[in-house]
Amino acid sequence: MKLRQNKLVPLVLEDRPGIGPVASWSGARGTDFERHIDRLEKIRQDWVGQVSGDDLPNVCLRLPQRLLEEYSKQRTQSRLGEVFLQANRYQSHTDRVIFLGSNHAHSTIKWFMDACCDPHWNELHRGERGSKPRVYFLGHSTDNDKSQGLLQLFSPLRPSNRDEAMGWGVIALESSDESLAQRFTQDHIRQYLKSSGFESFFYQCPTLSSLGLHPLSNIPSSFLAFSEIGMLPAAVLGINIMELLSGAAYASRLFVSTSAHQNPILRWVAWKLSTPSLNMALWNQSLIAGCHWLSQLGNPQGEAEATPSVQWNCVTPLSHRLADRTLESCNHLWVENPRFDPLPLCPVQVDTMVWDPSSDRPRLLSPCSPGGPTIVDSTRDLFERTLERQSAQGGLGLTIRFQDLGELSLGQWMQWMIIASILEAWVLDT
């Protein structure tokens, strides 16, 4: 696995393969895109002008920077200080953790895992996971089979659980006072923890009131990815939440300080409002969970288990033919640098592999033929040819380019999408 340099590289929004009659971003004022840009700029100015406020838009915009500033001043007494304290407890004393929450909360954690953790996390032994626990998910529902199956897996009567050196725990991501299903699930989980001797490892994340929001606010957890609901699970997994928050804070500053056509978030929202296409081409399998998280932001009712009203149609181009019609009108998410060393297209011989003693990961000494093609080269070539063909045929779409799938890039993109979803909702509601 490559070493990251931990340097923030801004995301790039490219008008490739093009946006039709306004591909220059400065076309006629009568176009839908231009009208939306003007309207969004007025909304942005009004929003930025509200220096304080405890409504969801202001909380989402300023939360990452507030958490970082609070931690720099108060350390252990801050909200991030509590996150680090609890994360250290679970890392030191448990080898399995259940995240109990809604589909919205789970989608955030799964996105963090897919982007930042090994793709086969639970299959690695504890040393390979950096002494971090395996993770499991249980929703707020009375689904008999799913709930029963997980409870049996953790039962103290299960023979393989009797001699485990480390315990297990539960982190409840949301309040348990809202529904019978939530209380039902938590009661059963608490009873199993008590019988297993790990009753102290049940942690309830702070309620909405800690963010300045009304405790009964019906807000999807996906909007609160940078609160304790998202940051504690990420910290338990060993993900660098300081970099996640730094990336998100940068995106907020970019939105506040940049106007109209120079603002990539406004451009993205204006484009989305101007076209009916919701096709999103994902050029890395790790982006699939992110696309699902993005669809959760499109649920205006905020119902935890509801199906989002606006679903992105995720396309994986590597499994499609170049001439597939779904690629004619499509947006693209492209990751410039993969996490692992490029794998040669020709079969890898056993003697070309060595083990990295610091991470227990296989590492390629050299490709089987010097300068030979790799999977990364093949993917990049297909990506460029897809954009060229789409542009030549008048296909519409934008490209968001990630430097990598590190925490700094991830935080930027998530904050982009949170702000964009709030802006879009405001335009559609007025």
N, C-alpha and C positions, 0 to 999 in steps of 0.2 A: 504493500500500500504506500502511496506517495506521501511524503511529508508536506503538510500545508504550511504556508508562510504566514498565515493569519494576518493578511493585509486586506483591508476592505477594498474591493473592486466593485464599483457601481454596476448594477444591472443595466443592460442596454435594451432599449425598445427600438427595433428596426422596422421601417415600413417596407419589409420584404415578406412576401413577393409583391406587395403593393396594395393600395386601397382605392383602386379605380380612378375616378375623375379628380380626386384630390390627393394624388400620390405625392405631391410636393408639400403637402400639409399647409399650403397657402392658396388654395383654389378659390373659386367664386364664393362670395359671402352667402349666397343662397343655398349652398349645399347643406345637407343634414349634418354633416360632420362639423362644418363651420358654425352652424347655429348651436349645436351642442357644446362646442368649445366655449363660445361666448357665455352661454348659460352656466356652464360649469365653473367658469372663471368667477362669475358673480357669486356663486355659492361658496367657492373657495375663499374669496375675500371676506364674506360674511362669517364664515366658519373661523378663519384665522383671527378675525377681529374679536372673537369671544375669548378673551384671555383667561377666563375661568368658566366653570360649568361642570355639573355632575351628571350630565346626560351621556348616553352611550357614545356619540361621536367624539366628544371632548375627552372622555376617558380613554377611548381607543387611541386617539391621536397622541396623547401626552403620556400615557402610562409607561412605555419603555424608558423614556428619559427620566421620568419621576422615580422609577425603581432604581435606576443606576445612581442618581443623585442621592437618594435616600440611603442607599447602601454605602456610598462613599463617606457619608457624614455619620451614620449611626451604626454601621456594621452589624453586630449581633442583635441589636434592637430593631433592625429594619425588617421589612417583609422578605427580602432576599436572604437575610441572615437566618430567618426561620426556615426558609426553603433549604438552605445548605445544612442546617442542623438536622432536619428530618431526613434529608437525602443521605447524610452520613450514617444515621441510625439504621436505615434500611439496607444500605450497602454493607455495613459492618456485621449485621446480625441476621440477615435473611438472604436466602438464595432464590426465593420465588416471591413475586409480588403480584397481587391482583389489583388492577385498576377498575374501580367500580364507578360507572357513570353512564351518561347518555351516548348515543351514536355521535353526537357533535363533539363531545369531549374525547371519545375514542379516536375519531378521525384525526384530531390534532396530534395525538400521541403516535399514531401509526405513521403519520407524515414525518414526524421527527425521526422515528425509527428507520423508515425506509431511506431517508436522505442521509442520516448521520451514523447509523449503526450497521454492523455486518448484516448482509441479507439473510443469514441463517443464524440469527442471534441465539435463539433458545437451544440450538443444536451444539453450540460451542461449550466447552467445559469452563469452569469458573475462571481459571487463569487466562484463557483466551478472551473472556469477556471483561478483563481488567478488574476482576472481583466485583463485578456488578451483577445484580440478580436477573434471572429470567422473568419474563413478564407474561401476564394473562389478562384477558378482558372479560368483564361480566357486565351486562347492561341492566338498566332499570326495567325489567320486565318479569313476568311470571311464566316465561317459557320453560316448561317443565324439563325438557330434555337437555337444553343448554345449561340451565342452572344445576340440575342434578348431576350431569356429567362432570362439571368443574368441582362441585362439592365432593364427589367421590374421589376425584383425583387428589384432593388435599386431605382426605379423611385420615385421622390418626390410626384407624384400623387397617388401612392399606399396608400390606407388609413392607413395601419398599419405602414407606414414610417413617417406619419405626426407628431406624438407625441413622437418619439424616443428621449430619453434623450441625446444620444450620436450620433455622426456622423459616417461616413464611409470614407474610403480612398483607394487609389490605390498605389501599389509599382510596378513600371515597372522594371523588372529584367535585361533587355537588351536594347541595343541601338534601337531607333525607326527609324533610317535612312536607313535601309537596304532593306525594302520591302514595297510594297503598302499595304499589309495586316496589317503590324504592324502600319503604319500611320493611316490606316482606323480605326483600333480598338482603338488606343489612342485618335483620334479625337472625337469619339463617347463617350468614357469614360470621357474625359475632359469636354465635353458639359454637361453630366449628373452631374458631380461634381459641375460645375458652377451653374446649375439650382437648386442644392440641398443646395448650400451655403457652400460647403466643398472644394472649389477649391484649397485651400492651401495644402490639403492632397493628392497631387500627387507627388510622389518622384521617380526620375530617378536614378537608381543605376549607379555608375561610369562606364565609358567605359573601354575597354581592355587596353587602353593606360596607365591607372593608375597602371596596373600591369607590365608595361614595354613591353607589347605585341603590335603588330601592330594593329591599330584600325579596320582594315578590315580583320583581321585573322578570318578564318572560323572554330572556335573552339567550340566543343560542350560544353554547360554550365556545363554538369555533371563533366567535368575535373576541373572546377573552383568552386567546392563545398565549398572550404575554402576561397573564395574571398567574397566580399560584396554581390554577387549574392546569395550565400547560407547563409552567416552569418547574414545578416539583417533579412530575414524571420525567421530564427531560434531565433534570439534575440526578435523579436516581439512576438513569441510564448512563450517566457519565458524559452527557452532552454539555458543551460549553455554553451555559445560558447567558453568561456575560457577553459573549459574541453574538448570540441570538438577539439580545436586547440592543446591542450596539448597532447591528444591522437594521433593526426596526426603527431605532431612534434616528438613524441617518435617513431612512425613507420618510419619516415624519418631517424632518428638517427640509428635505428636498421638496416635499409637497408645500410646506409653509412658505418657502423662500422663492419658489419658481412659479412664474405665471404663464397662463395661456398655452401657446404652442410649444414652449420650452419645457412644460411640465409633463413628464411621461405618464403620470397617473391620469391626468386629465385627457391626454391623447388616447390612452387605452379605453377609458370609459366612453369618450365620444365615439370612438370607432365601434365599440360594442353596441352602443345605442343606435348606430347608423346602419347596422347590418343584422339580418336575422340569423346569420350563421353562428352556431355554437360549437363548431368542430375545433378540437384542440389536438394537434399532433404532438405526441410525447416521444422524444428521441432518446429517452432513458427510462427503463422499466421502473426505476426508483421514483419517478414522477407521478406514477398512477395514484398513489395514496394522496399526493398533493392535489391532484385534480378532483378527487373525491372530497377532500376538505374544502376546496373551492366551491363545489356544488352545494355543500352544507351552508355556505354563506348566502346562497340564493334562496333560503327558506325564510320568507318575510314574516311568517307567523311565529317563528321561534319555537316551534314545538319540538321537543327533544327527540322524539322517535319518528317524526313525520318524514315523509319523502320530500325532498326539496322541490319547490315549484319550478326552479330553473336548473336544468341538468346540463352540464357540459357533455358533449359527445366525445369521449376520449378515443383517439385513434393512435394505434401503435404502428407507425409507417414501416418498421422493420419486418412486420408480418404481412404487409400489403404489397401488391404489385405497384410499380411506379405509375401505371396508367389508371389506378383505381380512382373512380370519380369522387370518392370522399375526400381526396386530397386536392380537389380543384378549388374549393373555397374553405380555407383552413388557416387557423393560427398555429404558431409553432412555439414549443418550449425546447430550447437547445442548451445542453450543458457542454461547455468548451473542454473541460478537463475531467475525465473520469477519476474515480477514487483509486482504482487498482491500476497496476502497470498494464499497458496494452498487451493483449493476448495475440500471438501470431495466428494467422489464418491456417497455417500448416500445423499438423499435430505436434504437441509439445513432448519432447523426450524426457524421461525421468531424470537423466543426468544434467538437464538444463535448469533444474530447480534447486534452490537452496532454502533453508528456513531462516527467517529473520528472528534472531533470539529475543528481540525486544517485543515482538508481537505474536509469535507463533504462527505467522502467516507464510504461505509459500510465496517465494519471490523469484521472478525470472532473471537468471544471470544474463542471458542474451537470447534473441530470437533464433529459431532454428536455421535461418539463413540471414546473414547481415543485411540490414536494410530491407528485409522482406515486409510485405504488407501485413497489417494487423487488423483486428476487428474495429479498432478506433478509426483507422484510415478508411475502411470500407463504409462505416457508418457516416463519416463526414462527407465522403464522395456522394453517397445516396442523398444526404441532406441537401447538398448544393444542387444536385441535379433535380431534386424535387422542387426547390424554389425556382429554378430556371424554367422548368416546364410549367409550373403553376403561373408564373409571371407571363410567359409567352402565350398562354391560353386565356389571359385576362382574369386569372383566378385572384381572389381577394384574400387578404390576411396580413397579420403582423407577426413578428418574431420577437420573443423575449429571450435574451441570451444571458445565461448564467456563466460566471467564470468557473464555478465548481458547485458542488452540493455541500459546501461547508456551512457552518452556522452563520457566518456573516452574510452570505448570499441568501440563505434560507430566511433569515430574519427580514432582510429587505423585501423579498418577494411576498412574504405573508403580510407584512404591513402594507405593501402596495395594494394587495387584493382586499384587505379589510377596509382601507380608505376608499378604494374604488367601489366596493359593494355599498358602502354608506352613501356615497355620492350618487350612484345609480338609483338607489331607493328614493333619495330626495327628488331626483328629476322625475321619476315615474309617479311619485305621489302628488306632484304639483302640476 
